[in-house]
Amino acid sequence: MSKKNNSVVPHILAPFFVAAICASVVTVALIKPYDKLKMYADIAFMDKLKTDPSDDSGLVIRDNTIVSEYTGKTSSTGEVIRPKFGELYAELKCDRFDVDVPVYWGSKPELLDMGACQSSGSVVIGTEGNAVISAHVDTFFAKLSDLKKDDIITINTNYGVFTYKVKELISFNSTDRKYVVPSEETKLTLYTCKRDVLGNTNQRVGVVCEPIKSEFYTDVKEAEQ
């Protein structure tokens, strides 16, 4: 009788062991997506708009061809073209970067996978105030921490090209908004997560840049070609 009871016990416990193993596998599988989502939430914490308020269907990604070579006349003053949420509207260049960085207006995980994102709560490039741009440290801003004071950054748009000089190297916690809030001072703020072997950190690193040259396109037809 005792022998029969002993043989029954494994059969009773087997489903519980299987359930425990399945729960462990699911937990491990969810760790990576959770980390990625948290990293996005941390890097885009300053963006006030997460979807296009004029589009109830969700995110619409608009890929444009950004003017990179313009030979027409320019002016130090002019009008900007305000982009729509999800629109590729600029291209960021720096000698220390391996690639030219596409800049999308607004922050969403899909956009951060495609380039850098500019907070829709900041000012459009070419206007007065704080223009805030972020990107993942393992992709488009992998070289951001290599920037030095006085390095030159150029941003091309379809209404002009704007040149900045690195003024300050910054480091701050994800809960500290002093570098990403609106300001009366005209500047460009670039930041990303601090590189960490564990893949997640609350520390941010970046640069604050001052404008040194604005060249608005005056020949619209030339720019559109």
Residue frames relative to the residue before (quaternion, step in Angstrom):
aa qw qx qy qz dx dy dz
M 1.0000 0.0000 0.0000 0.0000 0.00 0.00 0.00
S 0.6488 0.5189 -0.3004 0.4686 3.53 1.01 -0.88
K 0.6434 0.5271 -0.3200 0.4537 3.55 1.02 -0.82
K 0.6470 0.5244 -0.3163 0.4544 3.58 1.02 -0.79
N 0.6471 0.5196 -0.3185 0.4581 3.56 1.01 -0.83
N 0.6408 0.5350 -0.3184 0.4492 3.58 1.00 -0.81
S 0.6749 0.4916 -0.3007 0.4609 3.59 1.02 -0.71
V 0.6338 0.5390 -0.3240 0.4504 3.57 1.21 -0.50
V 0.5859 0.6295 -0.3609 0.3609 3.57 1.05 -0.78
P 0.6611 0.5000 -0.3337 0.4490 3.69 0.78 -0.85
H 0.6482 0.5237 -0.3257 0.4467 3.60 1.01 -0.78
I 0.6520 0.5115 -0.3127 0.4641 3.54 1.09 -0.73
L 0.7263 0.4537 -0.2372 0.4588 3.57 0.96 -0.91
A 0.5142 0.6916 -0.4030 0.3080 3.59 1.14 -0.56
P 0.6715 0.4929 -0.3312 0.4433 3.68 0.78 -0.83
F 0.6386 0.5287 -0.3332 0.4491 3.57 1.07 -0.73
F 0.6354 0.5194 -0.3231 0.4713 3.59 1.04 -0.77
V 0.6505 0.5157 -0.3116 0.4623 3.59 0.96 -0.88
A 0.6528 0.5158 -0.3088 0.4609 3.58 0.97 -0.87
A 0.6436 0.5254 -0.3161 0.4580 3.58 1.02 -0.83
I 0.6530 0.5093 -0.3099 0.4671 3.57 0.99 -0.87
C 0.6538 0.5137 -0.3116 0.4600 3.60 0.93 -0.87
A 0.6437 0.5226 -0.3197 0.4587 3.57 0.99 -0.84
S 0.6421 0.5252 -0.3192 0.4582 3.58 1.02 -0.78
V 0.6513 0.5186 -0.3118 0.4579 3.58 0.98 -0.89
V 0.6600 0.5065 -0.3046 0.4638 3.58 0.94 -0.90
T 0.6393 0.5355 -0.3254 0.4457 3.58 0.97 -0.83
V 0.6628 0.4966 -0.2975 0.4749 3.58 0.93 -0.90
A 0.6585 0.5266 -0.3098 0.4395 3.58 0.97 -0.86
L 0.6968 0.4826 -0.2727 0.4552 3.57 1.10 -0.69
I 0.5048 0.6772 -0.4219 0.3296 3.59 1.19 -0.37
K 0.6852 0.4996 -0.2950 0.4403 3.60 0.82 -0.97
P 0.6737 0.4651 -0.3233 0.4746 3.66 0.79 -0.86
Y 0.6343 0.5262 -0.3442 0.4497 3.60 0.99 -0.74
D 0.6518 0.5128 -0.3165 0.4605 3.58 0.94 -0.88
K 0.6565 0.5120 -0.3138 0.4566 3.57 0.97 -0.85
L 0.6571 0.5025 -0.3083 0.4697 3.57 0.98 -0.88
K 0.6578 0.5014 -0.3158 0.4649 3.60 0.95 -0.84
M 0.6299 0.5279 -0.3402 0.4569 3.58 1.00 -0.78
Y 0.6394 0.5110 -0.3285 0.4714 3.59 0.98 -0.80
A 0.6574 0.5155 -0.3152 0.4501 3.57 0.89 -0.94
D 0.6617 0.5057 -0.3018 0.4641 3.57 1.02 -0.81
I 0.7234 0.4562 -0.2668 0.4443 3.57 0.82 -0.95
A 0.7584 0.3471 -0.1947 0.5162 3.58 1.16 -0.53
F 0.2757 0.8171 -0.4808 0.1588 3.57 1.20 0.38
M 0.6837 0.5072 -0.3024 0.4289 3.60 1.10 -0.54
D 0.5664 0.6154 -0.3922 0.3828 3.60 1.22 -0.20
K 0.3478 -0.7724 0.5015 0.1758 3.57 -0.68 1.12
L 0.7620 0.3139 -0.1720 0.5397 3.59 1.13 -0.57
K 0.1599 -0.8040 0.5679 0.0741 3.57 -0.77 1.03
T 0.7652 0.1490 -0.1312 0.6124 3.58 1.26 -0.21
D 0.5844 -0.5691 0.4446 0.3702 3.51 -1.26 0.41
P 0.3743 -0.7623 0.4742 0.2323 3.64 -0.45 1.13
S 0.6778 0.4841 -0.2944 0.4686 3.60 1.18 -0.41
D 0.7329 0.3691 -0.2108 0.5312 3.57 1.28 -0.09
D 0.2317 -0.8170 0.5160 0.1120 3.58 -0.21 1.27
S 0.5999 0.5940 -0.3585 0.3985 3.59 1.19 -0.36
G 0.6498 -0.5106 0.3304 0.4559 3.61 1.22 -0.14
L 0.7835 -0.3427 0.2532 0.4523 3.52 -1.35 -0.31
V 0.0746 -0.7557 0.6493 0.0413 3.54 -1.02 0.90
I 0.2126 -0.7900 0.5657 0.1033 3.57 -0.50 1.19
R 0.1041 -0.8000 0.5907 0.0154 3.55 -0.74 1.10
D 0.1140 -0.8049 0.5816 0.0300 3.58 -0.36 1.25
N 0.0861 -0.8028 0.5900 0.0082 3.56 -0.64 1.16
T 0.4358 -0.6227 0.5615 0.3271 3.53 -1.33 0.20
I 0.2454 -0.7984 0.5373 0.1171 3.56 -0.51 1.20
V 0.4873 -0.6650 0.4855 0.2908 3.57 -0.93 0.95
S 0.0796 -0.8180 0.5695 0.0141 3.58 -0.67 1.11
E 0.7716 0.1916 -0.1195 0.5946 3.58 1.21 -0.49
Y 0.0872 0.7905 -0.5934 0.1239 3.52 -0.45 1.26
T 0.1350 -0.8289 0.5418 0.0329 3.57 -0.72 1.07
G 0.5096 0.6669 -0.4095 0.3576 3.57 1.30 0.06
K 0.7079 -0.4408 0.3353 0.4383 3.54 -1.32 -0.17
T 0.1515 -0.7820 0.5996 0.0767 3.54 -1.19 0.64
S 0.1890 -0.7617 0.6083 0.1187 3.54 -1.30 0.30
S 0.5327 -0.6379 0.4520 0.3238 3.58 -1.11 0.63
T 0.7456 0.2544 -0.1800 0.5890 3.57 1.28 -0.23
G 0.2146 0.7766 -0.5727 0.1511 3.54 -1.17 0.51
E 0.5622 -0.5956 0.4571 0.3469 3.54 -1.32 -0.18
V 0.3500 -0.7223 0.5580 0.2106 3.54 -1.09 0.78
I 0.3410 -0.6830 0.5945 0.2526 3.55 -1.31 0.28
R 0.2896 -0.7844 0.5214 0.1700 3.57 -0.34 1.22
P 0.3487 -0.7675 0.4993 0.1999 3.60 -0.66 1.06
K 0.4563 -0.6327 0.5418 0.3128 3.53 -1.35 0.25
F 0.6410 -0.5266 0.3810 0.4083 3.56 -1.20 0.51
G 0.7978 0.2568 -0.2184 0.4999 3.56 -0.89 1.00
E 0.5601 0.6271 -0.3763 0.3891 3.59 1.27 0.07
L 0.3836 -0.6615 0.5944 0.2490 3.55 -1.08 0.81
Y 0.0622 0.8546 -0.5091 0.0816 3.58 -0.34 1.18
A 0.7965 0.1722 -0.1058 0.5699 3.60 1.23 -0.07
E 0.1966 -0.7445 0.6243 0.1320 3.52 -1.37 0.25
L 0.2212 -0.8012 0.5502 0.0794 3.55 -0.69 1.17
K 0.0576 -0.8145 0.5772 -0.0133 3.55 -0.83 1.04
C 0.1111 0.7625 -0.6322 0.0808 3.54 -1.14 0.75
D 0.5583 -0.6362 0.4176 0.3303 3.59 -0.98 0.83
R 0.6739 0.5041 -0.3008 0.4485 3.60 1.11 -0.56
F 0.6145 0.5337 -0.3500 0.4637 3.59 1.26 -0.19
D 0.4987 -0.6596 0.4792 0.2943 3.56 -1.14 0.67
V 0.7965 0.1492 -0.0517 0.5836 3.58 1.12 -0.68
D 0.5110 -0.5667 0.5281 0.3726 3.53 -1.34 0.25
V 0.3124 -0.7960 0.4999 0.1373 3.56 -0.76 1.06
P 0.3260 -0.7312 0.5612 0.2103 3.62 -0.69 1.03
V 0.1860 -0.7908 0.5776 0.0804 3.59 -0.98 0.86
Y 0.1555 -0.7891 0.5919 0.0523 3.56 -0.73 1.15
W 0.4352 -0.6892 0.5186 0.2581 3.55 -1.16 0.66
G 0.7625 0.2586 -0.2401 0.5423 3.56 -0.57 1.21
S 0.3143 -0.7574 0.5474 0.1667 3.57 -1.27 0.37
K 0.2149 0.7228 -0.6347 0.1691 3.51 -0.90 1.09
P 0.6483 -0.5358 0.3495 0.4128 3.63 -1.07 0.54
E 0.6441 0.5316 -0.3275 0.4419 3.59 1.00 -0.84
L 0.6724 0.4912 -0.2933 0.4696 3.58 1.02 -0.78
L 0.6469 0.5187 -0.3196 0.4587 3.58 1.02 -0.77
D 0.6092 0.5349 -0.3505 0.4690 3.59 1.19 -0.44
M 0.7321 0.4424 -0.2226 0.4677 3.58 1.18 -0.59
G 0.8002 -0.1367 0.1131 0.5729 3.59 1.20 -0.37
A 0.6657 -0.4161 0.3795 0.4895 3.53 -1.21 -0.58
C 0.2556 -0.7668 0.5713 0.1428 3.56 -1.21 0.51
Q 0.2318 -0.7553 0.5953 0.1462 3.54 -0.99 0.85
S 0.5118 -0.6583 0.4654 0.2969 3.53 -0.88 0.99
S 0.4004 -0.7185 0.5178 0.2352 3.55 -0.85 0.97
G 0.6062 0.5284 -0.3602 0.4729 3.56 1.32 0.00
S 0.6251 0.5040 -0.3421 0.4881 3.58 1.30 0.03
V 0.6244 -0.5715 0.3836 0.3692 3.59 -1.28 0.08
V 0.5592 -0.5896 0.4699 0.3447 3.54 -1.20 0.59
I 0.5822 -0.5838 0.4366 0.3601 3.57 -1.06 0.78
G 0.7508 0.3543 -0.2790 0.4827 3.55 -0.85 1.01
T 0.6845 0.4032 -0.2829 0.5374 3.57 1.31 -0.04
E 0.6194 -0.5737 0.3948 0.3623 3.56 -1.28 0.33
G 0.6107 0.5415 -0.4153 0.4017 3.54 -0.98 0.88
N 0.6443 -0.5266 0.4085 0.3751 3.55 -1.34 -0.29
A 0.1334 -0.7699 0.6220 0.0512 3.58 -0.63 1.18
V 0.1060 -0.8347 0.5404 -0.0053 3.58 -0.47 1.25
I 0.0016 0.8064 -0.5879 0.0639 3.56 -0.67 1.16
S 0.0245 -0.7993 0.6003 -0.0132 3.58 -0.93 0.92
A 0.0070 0.7737 -0.6335 -0.0015 3.56 -1.32 0.39
H 0.6248 -0.5436 0.3999 0.3927 3.57 -1.25 0.33
V 0.5086 -0.6681 0.4603 0.2882 3.58 -1.05 0.81
D 0.7000 0.4547 -0.2798 0.4743 3.60 1.14 -0.49
T 0.7200 0.3631 -0.2650 0.5287 3.60 1.24 0.18
F 0.8853 0.0647 -0.0272 0.4596 3.56 -0.51 -1.21
F 0.7450 0.3202 -0.2228 0.5411 3.62 1.16 -0.39
A 0.2066 0.8070 -0.5231 0.1802 3.57 1.09 0.71
K 0.7440 0.3830 -0.2043 0.5080 3.59 1.13 -0.65
L 0.3681 0.7655 -0.4757 0.2284 3.60 1.22 0.07
S 0.6730 0.5041 -0.2989 0.4512 3.59 0.99 -0.79
D 0.5858 0.5770 -0.3687 0.4336 3.61 1.27 -0.15
L 0.5109 0.6677 -0.4189 0.3430 3.58 1.23 -0.31
K 0.1917 -0.7672 0.6062 0.0850 3.55 -1.15 0.78
K 0.6480 -0.4877 0.3971 0.4296 3.55 -1.26 0.29
D 0.8107 0.2364 -0.2392 0.4793 3.54 -1.10 0.91
D 0.4139 0.6660 -0.5033 0.3630 3.62 1.21 0.19
I 0.3717 -0.7406 0.5270 0.1888 3.56 -1.12 0.76
I 0.0798 -0.7726 0.6296 0.0156 3.55 -1.02 0.94
T 0.1272 -0.7952 0.5916 0.0399 3.54 -0.90 0.98
I 0.0984 -0.7839 0.6111 0.0477 3.56 -0.97 0.87
N 0.1886 -0.7825 0.5894 0.0692 3.54 -0.69 1.19
T 0.0162 -0.7605 0.6490 0.0071 3.55 -1.06 0.83
N 0.5959 -0.5691 0.4155 0.3850 3.57 -1.25 -0.03
Y 0.6947 0.3994 -0.2959 0.5199 3.57 1.26 0.28
G 0.8105 -0.1274 0.0624 0.5684 3.58 1.28 0.02
V 0.3429 -0.6995 0.5797 0.2390 3.54 -1.35 0.08
F 0.1258 -0.8196 0.5589 -0.0049 3.54 -0.86 1.05
T 0.1869 -0.8104 0.5530 0.0496 3.54 -0.80 1.09
Y 0.0857 -0.7982 0.5962 -0.0032 3.54 -0.97 0.99
K 0.2284 -0.7420 0.6113 0.1535 3.53 -1.31 0.42
V 0.4869 -0.6672 0.4780 0.2988 3.57 -0.91 0.94
K 0.1818 -0.8134 0.5504 0.0488 3.53 -0.69 1.19
E 0.8194 0.0269 0.0583 0.5696 3.56 0.99 -0.88
L 0.2938 -0.7064 0.6150 0.1912 3.56 -1.10 0.79
I 0.1068 -0.8352 0.5392 0.0154 3.58 -0.75 1.00
S 0.0384 -0.7485 0.6615 0.0261 3.52 -1.32 0.52
F 0.1530 0.8038 -0.5556 0.1477 3.58 -0.74 1.01
N 0.5564 -0.6010 0.4662 0.3345 3.53 -1.30 0.39
S 0.6259 -0.5810 0.3708 0.3649 3.58 -1.11 0.65
T 0.6710 0.4891 -0.2986 0.4706 3.59 1.19 -0.46
D 0.6082 0.5527 -0.3394 0.4576 3.58 1.29 -0.19
R 0.1475 -0.8448 0.5125 0.0438 3.59 -0.44 1.20
K 0.3702 0.7841 -0.4613 0.1882 3.59 1.20 0.02
Y 0.7093 0.4527 -0.2763 0.4645 3.61 1.07 -0.58
V 0.7467 0.4264 -0.2162 0.4625 3.60 1.17 -0.43
V 0.5310 0.6249 -0.4158 0.3933 3.58 1.23 -0.06
P 0.6414 -0.5129 0.3887 0.4178 3.62 -1.20 0.36
S 0.0420 -0.7955 0.6045 0.0065 3.56 -1.15 0.64
E 0.5404 -0.5987 0.4786 0.3471 3.54 -1.25 0.40
E 0.6154 0.5413 -0.3356 0.4644 3.56 1.18 -0.59
T 0.3583 -0.7187 0.5537 0.2204 3.57 -0.95 0.88
K 0.2301 0.7736 -0.5499 0.2149 3.56 -0.60 1.16
L 0.3263 -0.6983 0.5995 0.2156 3.53 -1.37 0.23
T 0.0875 -0.7980 0.5959 0.0214 3.58 -0.75 1.07
L 0.0591 -0.7827 0.6195 -0.0035 3.56 -0.76 1.11
Y 0.1406 0.8070 -0.5677 0.0813 3.59 -0.91 0.80
T 0.0647 -0.7697 0.6340 0.0375 3.52 -1.35 0.35
C 0.6387 -0.4852 0.3979 0.4454 3.58 -1.28 -0.01
K 0.4888 -0.6189 0.5154 0.3353 3.56 -1.15 0.59
R 0.5113 -0.6643 0.4430 0.3179 3.58 -0.85 0.95
D 0.0322 0.7983 -0.5963 0.0784 3.56 -0.87 1.01
V 0.5146 -0.6733 0.4365 0.3023 3.60 -0.88 0.93
L 0.6634 0.4993 -0.3056 0.4661 3.60 1.15 -0.52
G 0.5132 -0.6946 0.3838 0.3271 3.59 1.29 -0.10
N 0.7798 0.2273 -0.1480 0.5643 3.59 1.20 0.02
T 0.1303 0.7875 -0.5889 0.1267 3.57 -0.81 1.00
N 0.4199 -0.7019 0.5164 0.2535 3.55 -1.15 0.57
Q 0.5806 0.5948 -0.3692 0.4158 3.57 1.27 -0.05
R 0.1654 -0.7782 0.6014 0.0737 3.57 -1.04 0.87
V 0.1007 -0.7726 0.6238 0.0614 3.56 -1.14 0.67
G 0.1959 0.7946 -0.5570 0.1417 3.55 -1.12 0.58
V 0.4079 -0.6820 0.5459 0.2654 3.52 -1.29 -0.43
V 0.2341 -0.7051 0.6447 0.1800 3.52 -1.32 0.48
C 0.1197 -0.8220 0.5567 0.0114 3.56 -0.75 1.09
E 0.3030 -0.7408 0.5722 0.1786 3.54 -1.15 0.67
P 0.4791 -0.6693 0.4770 0.3082 3.62 -0.99 0.73
I 0.1044 -0.8042 0.5828 0.0522 3.56 -0.97 0.85
K 0.8129 0.0389 -0.0228 0.5806 3.60 1.20 -0.30
S 0.0614 -0.7736 0.6303 0.0210 3.56 -1.00 0.91
E 0.0206 -0.7984 0.6008 -0.0335 3.57 -0.79 1.06
F 0.1113 -0.7988 0.5908 0.0230 3.56 -0.13 1.31
Y 0.4487 -0.6813 0.5093 0.2740 3.56 -0.99 0.83
T 0.2008 -0.7872 0.5730 0.1077 3.57 -0.84 0.97
D 0.6876 0.4046 -0.2623 0.5428 3.56 1.22 -0.41
V 0.2465 -0.8234 0.4940 0.1310 3.57 0.08 1.29
K 0.6499 0.5247 -0.3234 0.4446 3.60 0.95 -0.86
E 0.6289 0.5324 -0.3287 0.4615 3.56 1.03 -0.76
A 0.6743 0.5067 -0.2896 0.4524 3.56 0.97 -0.89
E 0.6875 0.5045 -0.2824 0.4394 3.59 1.03 -0.76
Q 0.5786 0.6062 -0.3815 0.3902 3.59 1.17 -0.36
